[in-house]
Amino acid sequence: MTLNKLNSFILLFGLPQLAAASELNQSNTAWVLTSTALVLFMTLPGLSLFYGGLVRSKNVLSVLTQCFAITCIVSLLWLAGVYSLIFDDGGDLQQVLGGTHKFFVPSLVTDSLIGDIPETVFFMFQMTFAIITPALIVGGFAERMKFSAILWFSSLWLLLVYVPICHWIWGGGWLADLGVMDFAGGIVIHVNAGVAALVSALVLGNRRGFPTTAMPPHNMTMVLTGAGMLWVGWFGFNGGSALTADGSAGMAILVTHTGAAAGSVTWMFIEWIKFGKPSALGIVTGMVAGLGTITPASGFVGPAGALVIGVTAGAFCFVATQFMKRKLKIDDSLDVFPVHGVGGIVGSLLTGVFAATSLGGLGLDEGVSIMDQVGVQALAVGVTILWSGFFSYLILKVLDLLIGLRVTKDQEKQGLDIATHKETGYHNLT
C-alpha cells in the first residue's frame, strides 16, 4: 500500500495524521509482520517450487537457484537505495522519483514509524514485493538464459523499471496524484513483470525445439505444492497491503480468495469443455490468473465484484495463453505475460468499474465517475506497458552486446543445472 492510501485510512477514521504517526499500533504491526513473512513465502519457496516443477527436470535446480539469488540481490539493492528512491521525499522531483536521504537507511531506528507501524516493518514488507516482481520474469526466459545475464538483468530492471513505476503509483508520484487505484500491485507488479517477460521471450527467442517438441512440466506435484503456497501467501500480499488489522484487511482477503477460486473453476470448465478433461495444470494456472487479476482491486471491491473479476480472469487468461503459444508461437516459457500481464491489465481496468458503490465496491473518489476512473487506470496500464517494454528491451540488448544473454546450444541441450551450476536437481538412486 502507498503512503497516500495510509493517510486516507487515517482520515477515513477521523484520526489526526500527526497523532497516528507518533503512536505504535501493535495489532497493525503484528499483522504486517505476518504479511511480510507470507509475501516472502510466496517467492521462497512458493514461486520457486511452482516454476521449478513447470520446467524440465534438467533445469529444475537452475530455476530454484535463480529465484533464490534474485531474492538476495534485490534485498541488498533495496537497502542500498531502491527503498529511498521509491519512498523518500523527492522534493522538486517528487512527481517522478523519490529522494536519496534513505540510502542505506542511516536514520532508521527501532522507534521510527510510518503511520502507526515501525518503518522497519514497512521497509521489509515493501521489500518482499520488490523481490517477487523480477522473480516472476524468470518464467519468460526459463531454461535458456545465462545465470550472469539473469543477475544483471534483474538488478538493472529493478532500478530502471520497478523503481520509477512503483514510485509513480505507490510513492506519491504523478500517477498517484491522478488517482490511480492499484491496491497491491496489479500494475506495479503483474503488468510490469508480464511485459518484461514477454519482451525477454521475444529477444532471446524460443527454446530449441519449441513449439514442435513437447515440453511438459517435469513434476506436477511440485507445481501444485508451489501453487498452494502462492495462494496462502497471497493473503499477506493483498491483505497486508491494507497496513491495518481491521475490516479492510479482512475484505481484501475475502475478495482475494473469491477471485482465486473463480479463476480456477472458470479455467477448469473451459478446459473440460474444450479438451474433454480438466488438467491439474489448468486448475492451478486459473487460480494464479484469478489472484493476479484481483490484486489491484482487492482493497476496493466487494465479493460480487471479485467473483466477476475472477471469472473474467480465468476466461481471458486462458484465451491469451492459447493464442500466444498456438497462434503466435511465442515461447514465454511459463506463461508469465498471458497470466500475470493480461490478468494485471484486466484486473486494473475492472477495478475502476467494480470499485463503484453501485456495483458493490467501496466507492470512488467524490466527483469521479466509473468512466473517469477507468480512463486513469488505462493511462497507468499504458504507461507501464510502454516503460517496461522499452527499458526491458534496452537492458536485454545492451547485456547481449556486453556479456551475451543465451547459453550455448550444447548447454541448453545438457540442461542448465549441470551447465551452469555443475549440480543436478535429482540423482539416480541405486
Sequence and secondary structure as in RCSB ss.txt:
>XXXX:A:sequence
MTLNKLNSFILLFGLPQLAAASELNQSNTAWVLTSTALVLFMTLPGLSLFYGGLVRSKNVLSVLTQCFAITCIVS
LLWLAGVYSLIFDDGGDLQQVLGGTHKFFVPSLVTDSLIGDIPETVFFMFQMTFAIITPALIVGGFAERMKFSAI
LWFSSLWLLLVYVPICHWIWGGGWLADLGVMDFAGGIVIHVNAGVAALVSALVLGNRRGFPTTAMPPHNMTMVLT
GAGMLWVGWFGFNGGSALTADGSAGMAILVTHTGAAAGSVTWMFIEWIKFGKPSALGIVTGMVAGLGTITPASGF
VGPAGALVIGVTAGAFCFVATQFMKRKLKIDDSLDVFPVHGVGGIVGSLLTGVFAATSLGGLGLDEGVSIMDQVG
VQALAVGVTILWSGFFSYLILKVLDLLIGLRVTKDQEKQGLDIATHKETGYHNLT
>XXXX:A:secstr
  HHHHHHHHHHTT  HHHHTTS  HHHHHHHHHHHHHHHHIIIIIIHHHHHHHS GGGHHHHHHHHHHHHHHHH
HHIIIIIHHHHHS  GGGTTT   STTTT TT  TT EETTEEHHHHHHHHHHHHHHHHHHHHHHHTTTB HHHH
HHHHHHHIIIIIHHHHHHHHSS HHHHHT   SSSIIIIIIHHHHHHHHHHHHH   TTTTTS    S HHHHHH
HHHHHHHHHIIIIIGGG SSSHHHHHHHHHHHHHHHHHHHHHHHHHHHHHSS  HHHHHHHHHHHHHHHGGGTTT
  HHHHHHHHHHHHHHHHHHHHIIIIII    TT HIIIIIHHHHHHHHHHHHHTSGGGTSS   TT  HHHHHH
HHHHHHHHHHHHHHHHHHHHHHHHHHHT SB  HHHHHH HHHHHHS  S     
